[in-house]
Amino acid sequence: MTNAPWLSILVPVYNVEPYLEECLASVMEQTAQSPQSQGVEVLVLNDCSTDGSPALMQQLAQRWPGRLRLMEHAKNQGLSAARNSMIDAAQGDYLWFLDSDDKLLPGSIASLQQIVTAHKPDVVLCDFQVWREKPRFKHRLRGELHRSSFAGPARRVLSDRCQVLADVLMPGELHAWSKISRRSLWGDDLRFPVGQYFEDMATMPLMMLRASSFYYADQPWVAYRQRGNSILATPNLGKALDQARSLEAFRAALQTSDCAGHAQVQLALAHQSARNFIGAMRFLDSTGGVTAERHETVKRIKTHFLNSSPLTPEALCKAYLARGWWLRRSKLQRWLRESEKA
C-alpha cells in the first residue's frame, strides 16, 4: 500500500477451518465493491492451529492476492496474544477486531467509512445479530436478528464519556468486535490480558475510558456465531474466576478519572460486577459439594466483586429497589446469601 490504510481488520485464527473462508469472504466481498478498498488492510494471524487452518489461509491469500497480511505465532499463545500481535503490526487509523468464526454483514464497512469520514469519532459502536446453524422461530422472537450493544442515543456524535461508559456497561455487551476504535487509543500500554478469559470485558472499557468522542450505529454489522464449544458454553473454574475479576482493572482506572464520581457509571459498573459475581457463583453452585477449596473459591469470587464494584452490595441492592428492579435485587441477594453459607 502506498498510503496508510484507514482501517485494519484483525482476524485471529486457531482451529477454525470450517468457518475461516466464510469469515474472510464477508470482508473481501465488501472491500472489492468499495472504491476505497486499498484503504482497508486485513491481518490474519495463525496462533499455531493444529487443523487445516494454516493451509486454508495460504489458499485464501492466493485467491485474494495482496489483500491479506498473513502472520503467525511460533507457539500457541491464545486469543489475547494474537490480538496484541496484530495491534502492534496494524497500520490503520482504526482497528476492528473480527473473530474468525464470525462474519461482517453486507454494507458494514461502507457504513463505517461514511461515519468515520463525516464525524471522525474515536470509537464507533455497532449492533450485531446472533448467527445460529439452525435458527428457530423462538430465536427470532428473542430478537436475535438484531441485538443492541449500547443503551444510549444513536446516529450522532457523543462527547460525554462518562454517560457513554454507563450506557455500554449497563447492557453488558462488551465484546471487542462491536467497537471499532482509533489505533492511537491503544498506545503502548493497553493490550488484552494474555492467558485470561473474558478478555474483552477486561479491556474494552479501559479503551473507551481513553476516548473523547463516540458514535453509535444502531445497525447489526457483525454476525456472531453461536458455537457449542464457545467460552460461555463450556464453563470451568478458571473462566468463572476470570469473569469475576474482569472489571477490577477498569474500576482502578476509573477511580483516577473524571468519571469516578459519576452516579450512572457507578451504578452500571456495580451492576455489571454483580452480574459477573452471580455468573461465577452459579457455575460454582453447579459443581456441588462443600469443601475447604470451595470455601476459598467463594471468598475469591466475592472479593473480586467487592474490588470491581464502586457500590457496596447493600448500596447496589438499595439502588435496585429505588428503580423497581426487584428481580435484579432478588438475584443478587440470593447469591450473596449463598456466598455467606460457603
Contacts in CASP RR format, 6 or more apart in sequence:
PFRMAT RR
TARGET T0000
AUTHOR 0000-0000-0000
METHOD contacts of the structure
MODEL  1
MTNAPWLSILVPVYNVEPYLEECLASVMEQTAQSPQSQGVEVLVLNDCST
DGSPALMQQLAQRWPGRLRLMEHAKNQGLSAARNSMIDAAQGDYLWFLDS
DDKLLPGSIASLQQIVTAHKPDVVLCDFQVWREKPRFKHRLRGELHRSSF
AGPARRVLSDRCQVLADVLMPGELHAWSKISRRSLWGDDLRFPVGQYFED
MATMPLMMLRASSFYYADQPWVAYRQRGNSILATPNLGKALDQARSLEAF
RAALQTSDCAGHAQVQLALAHQSARNFIGAMRFLDSTGGVTAERHETVKR
IKTHFLNSSPLTPEALCKAYLARGWWLRRSKLQRWLRESEKA
1 38 0 8 1.000
1 39 0 8 1.000
1 41 0 8 1.000
1 91 0 8 1.000
3 38 0 8 1.000
3 39 0 8 1.000
4 91 0 8 1.000
4 92 0 8 1.000
4 93 0 8 1.000
5 38 0 8 1.000
5 39 0 8 1.000
5 40 0 8 1.000
5 41 0 8 1.000
5 91 0 8 1.000
5 92 0 8 1.000
5 93 0 8 1.000
6 36 0 8 1.000
6 39 0 8 1.000
6 40 0 8 1.000
6 92 0 8 1.000
6 93 0 8 1.000
6 94 0 8 1.000
6 113 0 8 1.000
6 116 0 8 1.000
7 39 0 8 1.000
7 40 0 8 1.000
7 41 0 8 1.000
7 92 0 8 1.000
7 93 0 8 1.000
7 94 0 8 1.000
7 95 0 8 1.000
7 96 0 8 1.000
7 109 0 8 1.000
7 112 0 8 1.000
7 113 0 8 1.000
7 116 0 8 1.000
7 180 0 8 1.000
8 40 0 8 1.000
8 41 0 8 1.000
8 42 0 8 1.000
8 43 0 8 1.000
8 86 0 8 1.000
8 90 0 8 1.000
8 91 0 8 1.000
8 92 0 8 1.000
8 94 0 8 1.000
8 95 0 8 1.000
8 96 0 8 1.000
8 183 0 8 1.000
9 27 0 8 1.000
9 40 0 8 1.000
9 41 0 8 1.000
9 42 0 8 1.000
9 43 0 8 1.000
9 96 0 8 1.000
9 98 0 8 1.000
10 43 0 8 1.000
10 45 0 8 1.000
10 83 0 8 1.000
10 86 0 8 1.000
10 87 0 8 1.000
10 90 0 8 1.000
10 95 0 8 1.000
10 96 0 8 1.000
10 97 0 8 1.000
10 98 0 8 1.000
11 23 0 8 1.000
11 24 0 8 1.000
11 27 0 8 1.000
11 42 0 8 1.000
11 43 0 8 1.000
11 44 0 8 1.000
11 45 0 8 1.000
11 98 0 8 1.000
11 99 0 8 1.000
11 100 0 8 1.000
12 45 0 8 1.000
12 47 0 8 1.000
12 78 0 8 1.000
12 79 0 8 1.000
12 82 0 8 1.000
12 83 0 8 1.000
12 86 0 8 1.000
12 99 0 8 1.000
12 100 0 8 1.000
13 20 0 8 1.000
13 44 0 8 1.000
13 45 0 8 1.000
13 46 0 8 1.000
13 47 0 8 1.000
13 49 0 8 1.000
13 53 0 8 1.000
13 54 0 8 1.000
13 57 0 8 1.000
13 82 0 8 1.000
13 100 0 8 1.000
14 46 0 8 1.000
14 47 0 8 1.000
14 48 0 8 1.000
14 49 0 8 1.000
14 53 0 8 1.000
14 76 0 8 1.000
14 78 0 8 1.000
14 79 0 8 1.000
14 82 0 8 1.000
14 100 0 8 1.000
15 49 0 8 1.000
15 50 0 8 1.000
15 51 0 8 1.000
15 53 0 8 1.000
16 23 0 8 1.000
16 49 0 8 1.000
16 51 0 8 1.000
16 53 0 8 1.000
16 100 0 8 1.000
16 101 0 8 1.000
17 49 0 8 1.000
17 51 0 8 1.000
17 52 0 8 1.000
17 53 0 8 1.000
17 56 0 8 1.000
19 100 0 8 1.000
19 101 0 8 1.000
19 225 0 8 1.000
20 53 0 8 1.000
20 56 0 8 1.000
20 57 0 8 1.000
20 60 0 8 1.000
20 100 0 8 1.000
21 56 0 8 1.000
21 60 0 8 1.000
22 103 0 8 1.000
23 98 0 8 1.000
23 99 0 8 1.000
23 100 0 8 1.000
23 101 0 8 1.000
23 102 0 8 1.000
23 103 0 8 1.000
24 42 0 8 1.000
24 44 0 8 1.000
24 60 0 8 1.000
24 64 0 8 1.000
24 68 0 8 1.000
25 103 0 8 1.000
26 103 0 8 1.000
26 104 0 8 1.000
26 105 0 8 1.000
26 106 0 8 1.000
26 223 0 8 1.000
27 40 0 8 1.000
27 42 0 8 1.000
27 98 0 8 1.000
27 104 0 8 1.000
27 109 0 8 1.000
28 42 0 8 1.000
28 64 0 8 1.000
28 67 0 8 1.000
29 106 0 8 1.000
30 104 0 8 1.000
30 106 0 8 1.000
30 107 0 8 1.000
30 108 0 8 1.000
30 109 0 8 1.000
30 110 0 8 1.000
31 37 0 8 1.000
31 40 0 8 1.000
31 42 0 8 1.000
31 67 0 8 1.000
31 109 0 8 1.000
33 110 0 8 1.000
34 40 0 8 1.000
34 109 0 8 1.000
34 110 0 8 1.000
34 113 0 8 1.000
36 113 0 8 1.000
37 67 0 8 1.000
40 109 0 8 1.000
41 69 0 8 1.000
41 90 0 8 1.000
41 91 0 8 1.000
41 92 0 8 1.000
42 67 0 8 1.000
42 68 0 8 1.000
42 69 0 8 1.000
43 68 0 8 1.000
43 69 0 8 1.000
43 71 0 8 1.000
43 86 0 8 1.000
43 89 0 8 1.000
43 90 0 8 1.000
44 57 0 8 1.000
44 68 0 8 1.000
44 69 0 8 1.000
44 70 0 8 1.000
44 71 0 8 1.000
44 100 0 8 1.000
45 70 0 8 1.000
45 71 0 8 1.000
45 72 0 8 1.000
45 73 0 8 1.000
45 82 0 8 1.000
45 85 0 8 1.000
45 86 0 8 1.000
46 53 0 8 1.000
46 54 0 8 1.000
46 57 0 8 1.000
46 70 0 8 1.000
46 71 0 8 1.000
46 72 0 8 1.000
46 73 0 8 1.000
47 72 0 8 1.000
47 73 0 8 1.000
47 76 0 8 1.000
47 77 0 8 1.000
47 78 0 8 1.000
47 79 0 8 1.000
47 81 0 8 1.000
47 82 0 8 1.000
48 72 0 8 1.000
48 73 0 8 1.000
48 74 0 8 1.000
48 75 0 8 1.000
48 76 0 8 1.000
54 72 0 8 1.000
57 68 0 8 1.000
57 70 0 8 1.000
58 70 0 8 1.000
60 68 0 8 1.000
61 68 0 8 1.000
61 70 0 8 1.000
69 89 0 8 1.000
71 85 0 8 1.000
71 86 0 8 1.000
71 89 0 8 1.000
73 81 0 8 1.000
73 82 0 8 1.000
73 85 0 8 1.000
77 194 0 8 1.000
78 194 0 8 1.000
78 195 0 8 1.000
79 192 0 8 1.000
79 199 0 8 1.000
80 191 0 8 1.000
80 192 0 8 1.000
80 193 0 8 1.000
80 194 0 8 1.000
80 195 0 8 1.000
80 196 0 8 1.000
80 199 0 8 1.000
81 192 0 8 1.000
81 194 0 8 1.000
81 195 0 8 1.000
83 97 0 8 1.000
83 176 0 8 1.000
83 191 0 8 1.000
83 192 0 8 1.000
83 199 0 8 1.000
84 191 0 8 1.000
84 192 0 8 1.000
84 194 0 8 1.000
87 95 0 8 1.000
87 183 0 8 1.000
87 186 0 8 1.000
87 191 0 8 1.000
90 183 0 8 1.000
92 183 0 8 1.000
93 116 0 8 1.000
93 182 0 8 1.000
93 183 0 8 1.000
93 184 0 8 1.000
94 112 0 8 1.000
94 116 0 8 1.000
94 124 0 8 1.000
94 180 0 8 1.000
94 181 0 8 1.000
94 182 0 8 1.000
94 183 0 8 1.000
95 180 0 8 1.000
95 181 0 8 1.000
95 182 0 8 1.000
95 183 0 8 1.000
95 186 0 8 1.000
96 112 0 8 1.000
96 177 0 8 1.000
96 180 0 8 1.000
97 176 0 8 1.000
97 177 0 8 1.000
98 104 0 8 1.000
98 177 0 8 1.000
98 222 0 8 1.000
99 177 0 8 1.000
101 225 0 8 1.000
101 227 0 8 1.000
102 131 0 8 1.000
102 177 0 8 1.000
102 222 0 8 1.000
102 223 0 8 1.000
102 224 0 8 1.000
102 225 0 8 1.000
103 131 0 8 1.000
103 222 0 8 1.000
103 223 0 8 1.000
103 225 0 8 1.000
104 221 0 8 1.000
104 222 0 8 1.000
104 223 0 8 1.000
105 129 0 8 1.000
105 220 0 8 1.000
105 221 0 8 1.000
105 222 0 8 1.000
105 223 0 8 1.000
107 221 0 8 1.000
108 126 0 8 1.000
108 219 0 8 1.000
108 221 0 8 1.000
108 222 0 8 1.000
111 217 0 8 1.000
111 219 0 8 1.000
111 221 0 8 1.000
112 124 0 8 1.000
112 126 0 8 1.000
112 180 0 8 1.000
112 217 0 8 1.000
112 221 0 8 1.000
115 121 0 8 1.000
115 124 0 8 1.000
115 215 0 8 1.000
115 217 0 8 1.000
116 124 0 8 1.000
119 157 0 8 1.000
119 213 0 8 1.000
119 215 0 8 1.000
120 213 0 8 1.000
121 157 0 8 1.000
121 158 0 8 1.000
121 211 0 8 1.000
121 213 0 8 1.000
121 214 0 8 1.000
121 215 0 8 1.000
122 181 0 8 1.000
122 182 0 8 1.000
122 185 0 8 1.000
122 210 0 8 1.000
122 211 0 8 1.000
122 212 0 8 1.000
122 213 0 8 1.000
122 214 0 8 1.000
123 179 0 8 1.000
123 180 0 8 1.000
123 181 0 8 1.000
123 182 0 8 1.000
123 185 0 8 1.000
123 207 0 8 1.000
123 208 0 8 1.000
123 211 0 8 1.000
123 213 0 8 1.000
123 214 0 8 1.000
123 215 0 8 1.000
124 179 0 8 1.000
124 180 0 8 1.000
124 181 0 8 1.000
124 214 0 8 1.000
124 215 0 8 1.000
124 216 0 8 1.000
124 217 0 8 1.000
125 149 0 8 1.000
125 150 0 8 1.000
125 168 0 8 1.000
125 178 0 8 1.000
125 179 0 8 1.000
125 180 0 8 1.000
125 214 0 8 1.000
125 215 0 8 1.000
125 216 0 8 1.000
125 217 0 8 1.000
126 149 0 8 1.000
126 178 0 8 1.000
126 179 0 8 1.000
126 180 0 8 1.000
126 216 0 8 1.000
126 217 0 8 1.000
126 219 0 8 1.000
126 220 0 8 1.000
126 221 0 8 1.000
126 222 0 8 1.000
127 146 0 8 1.000
127 147 0 8 1.000
127 148 0 8 1.000
127 149 0 8 1.000
127 150 0 8 1.000
127 178 0 8 1.000
127 217 0 8 1.000
127 218 0 8 1.000
127 219 0 8 1.000
127 220 0 8 1.000
127 221 0 8 1.000
128 147 0 8 1.000
128 149 0 8 1.000
128 173 0 8 1.000
128 175 0 8 1.000
128 177 0 8 1.000
128 178 0 8 1.000
128 220 0 8 1.000
128 221 0 8 1.000
128 222 0 8 1.000
128 223 0 8 1.000
128 224 0 8 1.000
129 144 0 8 1.000
129 145 0 8 1.000
129 146 0 8 1.000
129 147 0 8 1.000
129 220 0 8 1.000
129 222 0 8 1.000
129 223 0 8 1.000
129 224 0 8 1.000
130 139 0 8 1.000
130 144 0 8 1.000
130 145 0 8 1.000
130 147 0 8 1.000
130 223 0 8 1.000
130 224 0 8 1.000
130 226 0 8 1.000
131 223 0 8 1.000
131 224 0 8 1.000
131 225 0 8 1.000
131 226 0 8 1.000
132 139 0 8 1.000
132 144 0 8 1.000
132 225 0 8 1.000
132 226 0 8 1.000
133 226 0 8 1.000
135 144 0 8 1.000
145 220 0 8 1.000
146 220 0 8 1.000
147 173 0 8 1.000
147 220 0 8 1.000
147 224 0 8 1.000
148 171 0 8 1.000
148 173 0 8 1.000
148 218 0 8 1.000
149 168 0 8 1.000
149 171 0 8 1.000
149 173 0 8 1.000
149 175 0 8 1.000
149 178 0 8 1.000
149 179 0 8 1.000
150 167 0 8 1.000
150 168 0 8 1.000
150 171 0 8 1.000
150 173 0 8 1.000
150 216 0 8 1.000
150 218 0 8 1.000
151 166 0 8 1.000
151 167 0 8 1.000
151 168 0 8 1.000
151 170 0 8 1.000
151 171 0 8 1.000
152 158 0 8 1.000
152 163 0 8 1.000
152 164 0 8 1.000
152 167 0 8 1.000
152 216 0 8 1.000
153 216 0 8 1.000
154 216 0 8 1.000
154 217 0 8 1.000
154 218 0 8 1.000
155 215 0 8 1.000
155 216 0 8 1.000
155 217 0 8 1.000
155 218 0 8 1.000
156 215 0 8 1.000
157 213 0 8 1.000
157 214 0 8 1.000
157 215 0 8 1.000
158 164 0 8 1.000
158 213 0 8 1.000
158 214 0 8 1.000
158 215 0 8 1.000
158 216 0 8 1.000
159 212 0 8 1.000
159 213 0 8 1.000
159 214 0 8 1.000
161 208 0 8 1.000
161 209 0 8 1.000
161 211 0 8 1.000
161 212 0 8 1.000
161 214 0 8 1.000
161 258 0 8 1.000
161 259 0 8 1.000
162 258 0 8 1.000
162 259 0 8 1.000
162 262 0 8 1.000
162 264 0 8 1.000
162 265 0 8 1.000
163 262 0 8 1.000
163 264 0 8 1.000
163 265 0 8 1.000
164 208 0 8 1.000
164 214 0 8 1.000
165 205 0 8 1.000
165 208 0 8 1.000
165 209 0 8 1.000
165 259 0 8 1.000
165 262 0 8 1.000
165 265 0 8 1.000
165 268 0 8 1.000
166 262 0 8 1.000
166 264 0 8 1.000
166 265 0 8 1.000
166 267 0 8 1.000
166 268 0 8 1.000
167 268 0 8 1.000
168 174 0 8 1.000
168 205 0 8 1.000
168 208 0 8 1.000
169 205 0 8 1.000
169 265 0 8 1.000
169 268 0 8 1.000
169 269 0 8 1.000
169 271 0 8 1.000
169 272 0 8 1.000
170 267 0 8 1.000
170 268 0 8 1.000
170 271 0 8 1.000
170 272 0 8 1.000
172 272 0 8 1.000
172 275 0 8 1.000
174 200 0 8 1.000
174 201 0 8 1.000
174 204 0 8 1.000
174 205 0 8 1.000
174 272 0 8 1.000
175 200 0 8 1.000
175 204 0 8 1.000
175 224 0 8 1.000
176 192 0 8 1.000
176 200 0 8 1.000
176 203 0 8 1.000
176 204 0 8 1.000
177 222 0 8 1.000
177 224 0 8 1.000
178 221 0 8 1.000
178 222 0 8 1.000
179 204 0 8 1.000
179 207 0 8 1.000
179 208 0 8 1.000
181 207 0 8 1.000
181 208 0 8 1.000
181 211 0 8 1.000
182 211 0 8 1.000
185 207 0 8 1.000
185 210 0 8 1.000
185 211 0 8 1.000
186 207 0 8 1.000
190 203 0 8 1.000
190 206 0 8 1.000
190 207 0 8 1.000
190 210 0 8 1.000
191 203 0 8 1.000
192 199 0 8 1.000
192 200 0 8 1.000
192 202 0 8 1.000
192 203 0 8 1.000
193 199 0 8 1.000
193 202 0 8 1.000
193 203 0 8 1.000
196 202 0 8 1.000
196 242 0 8 1.000
196 246 0 8 1.000
197 231 0 8 1.000
197 238 0 8 1.000
197 239 0 8 1.000
197 242 0 8 1.000
197 243 0 8 1.000
198 231 0 8 1.000
198 239 0 8 1.000
198 242 0 8 1.000
198 243 0 8 1.000
198 246 0 8 1.000
198 276 0 8 1.000
199 246 0 8 1.000
201 243 0 8 1.000
201 246 0 8 1.000
201 247 0 8 1.000
201 276 0 8 1.000
202 246 0 8 1.000
202 247 0 8 1.000
202 249 0 8 1.000
202 250 0 8 1.000
205 247 0 8 1.000
205 250 0 8 1.000
206 249 0 8 1.000
206 250 0 8 1.000
206 253 0 8 1.000
208 214 0 8 1.000
209 250 0 8 1.000
209 253 0 8 1.000
209 254 0 8 1.000
209 257 0 8 1.000
209 259 0 8 1.000
227 233 0 8 1.000
228 234 0 8 1.000
231 239 0 8 1.000
235 283 0 8 1.000
235 286 0 8 1.000
236 283 0 8 1.000
237 283 0 8 1.000
237 284 0 8 1.000
237 287 0 8 1.000
237 297 0 8 1.000
239 283 0 8 1.000
240 279 0 8 1.000
240 280 0 8 1.000
240 283 0 8 1.000
240 284 0 8 1.000
240 301 0 8 1.000
241 280 0 8 1.000
241 297 0 8 1.000
241 300 0 8 1.000
241 301 0 8 1.000
241 304 0 8 1.000
243 276 0 8 1.000
243 279 0 8 1.000
243 280 0 8 1.000
244 276 0 8 1.000
244 277 0 8 1.000
244 280 0 8 1.000
244 300 0 8 1.000
244 301 0 8 1.000
244 304 0 8 1.000
244 305 0 8 1.000
244 308 0 8 1.000
245 304 0 8 1.000
245 307 0 8 1.000
245 308 0 8 1.000
246 276 0 8 1.000
246 308 0 8 1.000
247 269 0 8 1.000
247 272 0 8 1.000
247 273 0 8 1.000
247 276 0 8 1.000
247 308 0 8 1.000
248 304 0 8 1.000
248 307 0 8 1.000
248 308 0 8 1.000
250 269 0 8 1.000
250 308 0 8 1.000
251 269 0 8 1.000
251 273 0 8 1.000
251 307 0 8 1.000
251 308 0 8 1.000
251 309 0 8 1.000
251 310 0 8 1.000
254 260 0 8 1.000
254 265 0 8 1.000
254 269 0 8 1.000
254 310 0 8 1.000
255 310 0 8 1.000
259 265 0 8 1.000
265 310 0 8 1.000
266 310 0 8 1.000
266 311 0 8 1.000
267 311 0 8 1.000
267 316 0 8 1.000
267 319 0 8 1.000
269 308 0 8 1.000
269 309 0 8 1.000
269 310 0 8 1.000
270 309 0 8 1.000
270 310 0 8 1.000
270 311 0 8 1.000
270 315 0 8 1.000
270 316 0 8 1.000
270 319 0 8 1.000
271 316 0 8 1.000
271 328 0 8 1.000
273 305 0 8 1.000
273 308 0 8 1.000
273 309 0 8 1.000
274 305 0 8 1.000
274 309 0 8 1.000
274 313 0 8 1.000
274 316 0 8 1.000
274 328 0 8 1.000
274 332 0 8 1.000
276 304 0 8 1.000
276 305 0 8 1.000
276 308 0 8 1.000
277 301 0 8 1.000
277 302 0 8 1.000
277 304 0 8 1.000
277 305 0 8 1.000
277 332 0 8 1.000
277 335 0 8 1.000
278 331 0 8 1.000
278 332 0 8 1.000
278 335 0 8 1.000
280 301 0 8 1.000
280 304 0 8 1.000
281 298 0 8 1.000
281 301 0 8 1.000
281 335 0 8 1.000
281 338 0 8 1.000
281 339 0 8 1.000
282 335 0 8 1.000
284 294 0 8 1.000
284 297 0 8 1.000
284 298 0 8 1.000
284 301 0 8 1.000
285 338 0 8 1.000
287 294 0 8 1.000
288 294 0 8 1.000
290 342 0 8 1.000
294 342 0 8 1.000
295 342 0 8 1.000
298 339 0 8 1.000
298 342 0 8 1.000
299 342 0 8 1.000
301 339 0 8 1.000
302 339 0 8 1.000
305 313 0 8 1.000
306 312 0 8 1.000
306 313 0 8 1.000
309 316 0 8 1.000
311 319 0 8 1.000
313 332 0 8 1.000
313 336 0 8 1.000
316 332 0 8 1.000
317 329 0 8 1.000
317 332 0 8 1.000
317 333 0 8 1.000
320 326 0 8 1.000
320 328 0 8 1.000
320 329 0 8 1.000
320 332 0 8 1.000
321 329 0 8 1.000
END
